[in-house]
Amino acid sequence: MKSGSRRNALNTLFASASALAATLLPFAAHAQAPYPSKTVKFIVPYSAGGLPDTVARIVAQRLQERLGQSFVVDNRPGANGSVAAGVLATSQADGYTFLLTDGSMLSINPLLYTKLSYDPNKDYVPVALLARAPLFLAVHPKVPVSSMKEFIDYVKARPGQINYGSSGVGSTHHLSMEAIKSSLGLDMTHIPYKGTGQSVPALIGGQVEVLFSAYPSLAAFAKDNRIKLIAINAAQRSSQAPDLAPISDFIPGFDFAPIVGILALAGTPTAAVEKIAAEANAVLKLPEVVQQFEKVGVEVVGGGPAEYGRAIASENERVAKVVKSAAIKPE
C-alpha cells in the first residue's frame, strides 16, 4: 500500500474511533455518575407516626437536602414486618432501597413467630445506627413510691398483688418488665393491651399500677401529677429526664431502650452502604436534628455498619434471655 493510501486509511480509522468514543461518552458519564443519582427509598414496617417512621422522615429530609436527590419514606405495616420485608426482597440490591426499622424485626420477631418471610441473619446487612428511644417506668399515684429502689421493695413485699400494663405480648414494654422480674425475683401480673393508646389510659385510670412507655406519652400526665416517673430502661440517663436513674444502676447491664437503624439487602454495593452511613451520621450531628429528635422522645446515637452490627447482636442476646426466662412461646 502506498504511503498516501496508508495515511488515508489511518485517518479513516482514527475518525471512526473518535466517533465511537463520542457516542459512548454519555454512557460512560452515566455509569460513573455520583451516587445517589436517583430516588432513594426508606421502607418502614410500621404505620406513619410511630418511632421508626418519625426517625425516617427526619433523616430522609436532611439527606435529600445534603445529596440533592429525593429520599422517600414508604410505610408498609403488617404481618410482623413481613410485608415490608417482602417489598425489600423484591427490590434490587443496588443501594436505592433500604429498610429503616427498630430492632424488633431482628431480635423479637424471630423468637415469637415460627413463620417469617425473612431471615434476619442472612437477608440484611447493617448500614447505620441512628437513634434510641428509652422507655420510662411510670407508676400510678396510689403506689407510694418515688424511686426505683422503693418500687423494688414495694413489689417484693406484695408478691402477685401488682399489675403491670404493656402495649402487647412480646413488645419492648413487656420484655423490659419481664427482664426486671427475672433479674430481681419480682412477682407481678402482666395485663397486655393493644398499644400504648390503651395501656397508658389504663395506668391513668388505675387499672394497672405500673408500666413502661415513651416519654411523650407520659410527660403531660407526669407534669399534672397523675403519674410518677421513677426510672428508664436505657443503660444511661436520658436528656429527656436527667434526674431519673437508669435501671442499669440496679441491674448491671440492663438496656432495653429500642434502637432504630438502617438496613440494606445483602449484596448491596459496599460503596452505597458506606455513603449512606457517612451521610446519615453527618445528619445526626446537626443541632436542629438533635432538637427534632428530642421533641419526639428520641435520642441521637450514631454509628456505621460495624457499630450497628454490634448493637443488633447485643440486643438479640438480651431479648433471647428474657423470652426464655419469661417462657414466652412462639406463635
Beta strands, then each sheet from edge to edge (+ up, - down):
strand 1: 40-44
strand 2: 71-75
strand 3: 97-102
strand 4: 124-132
strand 5: 135-139
strand 6: 162-166
strand 7: 188-192
strand 8: 210-214
strand 9: 228-232
strand 10: 259-265
strand 11: 299-300
sheet 1: 2+ 1+ 3+ 10- 4+ 11-
sheet 2: 7+ 6+ 8+ 5- 9+
end
